[in-house]
Amino acid sequence: MAEIQVERCRLSIDVGPEDRRRIKMSAAIHNETIRDYVLKAVMERLQQDSKHTDSLLSMNGDADPVLANLWNNEKDSAYDKL
């Protein structure tokens, strides 16, 4: 069976020596590479944030009468067509 190649992009961050030491130590404790440890932490945070973001994105005038009152005006009606 052929292996599927997933396109990846490089992401670089600069951290101080103490932060790098702590990340490296925590990764070693979990028997993970620094890459895997940091990626797992970022993915967990993104999952937490998506729960909050999804609820914000689902807000609309039908669900919230206060928002409907604010949004239902001539100036903002152009956004209704998007």
Backbone bond lengths (Angstrom), bond angles and torsions (degrees), N, CA, C in turn:
res aa  C-N    CA-C-N  psi(-1)  N-CA   C-N-CA  omega(-1)  CA-C   N-CA-C  phi
1 M - - - 1.442 - - 1.531 108.22 -
2 A 1.318 116.80 135.24 1.462 121.98 -178.13 1.528 110.27 -74.65
3 E 1.323 114.81 141.95 1.457 120.49 178.82 1.531 109.17 -86.34
4 I 1.315 116.99 133.61 1.457 121.99 -178.96 1.520 109.17 -85.02
5 Q 1.332 116.09 127.83 1.457 121.53 177.68 1.528 108.91 -89.27
6 V 1.324 116.52 127.24 1.459 121.73 177.54 1.519 107.57 -102.52
7 E 1.331 115.79 128.65 1.455 119.75 179.00 1.521 109.25 -69.78
8 R 1.310 115.75 132.83 1.457 120.92 179.06 1.518 109.23 -123.83
9 C 1.321 115.14 150.64 1.459 121.94 176.59 1.515 108.41 -117.20
10 R 1.295 116.05 149.00 1.464 121.08 179.87 1.523 109.44 -83.91
11 L 1.318 115.12 137.84 1.460 123.00 175.31 1.516 106.87 -128.37
12 S 1.314 116.83 122.46 1.461 120.71 -178.65 1.524 109.61 -118.23
13 I 1.319 115.25 140.05 1.458 120.57 174.06 1.521 108.16 -133.65
14 D 1.297 115.41 148.34 1.458 120.67 176.12 1.520 108.18 -101.39
15 V 1.315 115.87 129.25 1.465 121.92 176.99 1.523 108.21 -129.11
16 G 1.305 114.75 157.64 1.457 119.43 177.28 1.519 111.14 -72.96
17 P 1.322 116.40 163.52 1.467 120.64 -178.37 1.532 113.04 -58.90
18 E 1.320 117.06 -38.36 1.467 119.89 -179.64 1.525 111.17 -67.70
19 D 1.336 116.89 -41.86 1.472 120.10 177.55 1.521 110.51 -63.93
20 R 1.328 117.17 -41.26 1.470 120.14 178.59 1.521 110.61 -62.67
21 R 1.325 116.57 -42.14 1.462 120.73 179.31 1.528 110.28 -61.14
22 R 1.328 116.67 -44.01 1.472 120.39 -179.68 1.521 111.69 -66.33
23 I 1.318 116.72 -41.49 1.471 120.52 177.98 1.522 110.20 -63.45
24 K 1.328 116.13 -45.18 1.465 120.89 -179.69 1.525 110.87 -61.88
25 M 1.337 116.63 -41.96 1.462 120.46 179.78 1.535 110.82 -66.09
26 S 1.320 116.88 -44.17 1.470 120.01 179.42 1.519 111.36 -64.14
27 A 1.324 116.60 -40.30 1.466 119.96 177.67 1.520 110.43 -61.58
28 A 1.328 116.45 -42.68 1.471 120.67 179.97 1.522 110.76 -64.26
29 I 1.331 117.26 -40.49 1.469 120.82 178.34 1.528 110.57 -59.61
30 H 1.330 116.26 -36.54 1.470 121.32 -179.99 1.526 112.28 -89.19
31 N 1.347 116.12 5.07 1.461 121.43 -179.86 1.534 111.50 57.07
32 E 1.334 115.28 43.07 1.458 121.84 179.99 1.529 108.89 -126.27
33 T 1.320 115.20 157.87 1.457 119.02 171.28 1.530 107.80 -73.66
34 I 1.314 115.52 161.85 1.467 119.11 176.21 1.524 109.51 -58.65
35 R 1.329 116.57 -42.75 1.465 120.90 179.54 1.519 111.28 -57.41
36 D 1.336 116.34 -50.59 1.460 120.04 -178.59 1.528 111.97 -64.80
37 Y 1.321 116.31 -39.66 1.461 120.78 -179.63 1.531 110.91 -63.52
38 V 1.334 116.14 -48.11 1.469 120.00 -178.80 1.527 110.62 -68.00
39 L 1.329 117.34 -42.61 1.458 120.33 179.54 1.528 111.02 -60.76
40 K 1.326 116.79 -42.59 1.460 120.76 178.42 1.532 110.39 -61.97
41 A 1.325 117.17 -42.83 1.466 121.13 179.39 1.524 111.15 -63.35
42 V 1.319 116.57 -42.80 1.465 120.88 179.71 1.522 110.36 -65.60
43 M 1.330 116.92 -43.81 1.464 119.96 -179.55 1.529 111.77 -63.38
44 E 1.338 116.80 -38.91 1.464 120.30 176.74 1.517 110.60 -62.58
45 R 1.328 117.23 -42.13 1.462 121.29 178.96 1.520 111.07 -65.71
46 L 1.335 117.17 -41.43 1.457 120.59 177.75 1.526 111.38 -62.29
47 Q 1.325 116.43 -38.00 1.460 120.22 178.56 1.526 110.39 -65.16
48 Q 1.331 117.30 -42.58 1.462 121.10 176.57 1.524 110.63 -61.55
49 D 1.327 115.95 -46.24 1.462 120.47 -178.62 1.520 112.07 -65.09
50 S 1.330 117.41 -34.34 1.456 119.79 -177.87 1.520 111.51 -66.28
51 K 1.313 117.41 -32.10 1.472 119.94 176.77 1.515 109.95 -62.09
52 H 1.317 116.44 -42.74 1.457 121.42 179.72 1.527 110.38 -71.31
53 T 1.334 116.82 -43.69 1.458 121.69 -177.98 1.519 110.92 -65.03
54 D 1.325 117.28 -41.17 1.464 120.46 179.88 1.517 111.02 -59.84
55 S 1.322 117.91 -40.29 1.459 119.83 179.67 1.519 110.87 -68.93
56 L 1.334 117.38 -34.59 1.465 119.98 177.61 1.519 111.22 -68.76
57 L 1.337 116.30 -39.63 1.456 119.97 -178.60 1.521 112.74 -70.10
58 S 1.321 117.02 -23.59 1.459 119.61 -179.25 1.525 112.42 -85.64
59 M 1.326 116.98 -1.18 1.457 119.64 178.68 1.519 108.93 -69.40
60 N 1.310 115.66 134.70 1.461 120.70 176.54 1.525 109.68 -153.85
61 G 1.286 115.55 173.94 1.458 120.85 -178.13 1.511 113.70 -63.46
62 D 1.329 117.06 -30.26 1.463 119.75 179.27 1.529 110.86 -68.90
63 A 1.323 115.97 -34.82 1.464 120.32 -177.14 1.521 112.68 -83.61
64 D 1.319 117.31 -23.71 1.461 120.49 -175.67 1.527 110.26 -137.50
65 P 1.328 117.58 109.05 1.467 120.53 -177.99 1.528 113.58 -62.15
66 V 1.319 117.51 -29.49 1.461 119.90 178.22 1.525 109.59 -66.13
67 L 1.339 116.33 -44.13 1.460 119.83 176.79 1.527 111.05 -63.56
68 A 1.303 116.52 -40.99 1.466 119.87 179.12 1.517 110.03 -58.54
69 N 1.321 116.16 -41.13 1.455 120.73 -179.94 1.528 111.17 -65.09
70 L 1.313 116.55 -37.94 1.468 120.94 179.39 1.522 112.19 -73.95
71 W 1.327 116.84 -39.14 1.456 121.24 -172.17 1.524 114.26 -85.48
72 N 1.291 117.44 -24.62 1.461 120.45 -176.13 1.521 110.15 -83.71
73 N 1.322 115.39 82.18 1.459 120.37 177.32 1.519 107.92 -148.36
74 E 1.311 115.36 163.82 1.464 120.76 -174.99 1.530 112.35 -63.01
75 K 1.323 116.77 -40.05 1.463 120.71 -177.81 1.531 111.45 -61.47
76 D 1.314 117.41 -42.18 1.461 121.40 -176.63 1.532 113.51 -90.08
77 S 1.298 117.84 -0.16 1.473 119.39 -177.20 1.540 112.00 -66.53
78 A 1.317 117.47 -21.48 1.466 119.94 177.44 1.524 110.99 -60.78
79 Y 1.314 117.82 -30.68 1.473 121.93 -179.08 1.527 111.84 -72.97
80 D 1.323 117.41 -20.35 1.464 120.74 179.49 1.527 111.60 -65.66
81 K 1.331 116.43 -23.30 1.462 120.67 -176.51 1.519 112.51 -86.72
82 L 1.312 118.23 -6.20 1.476 121.42 -177.47 1.492 112.65 -77.39
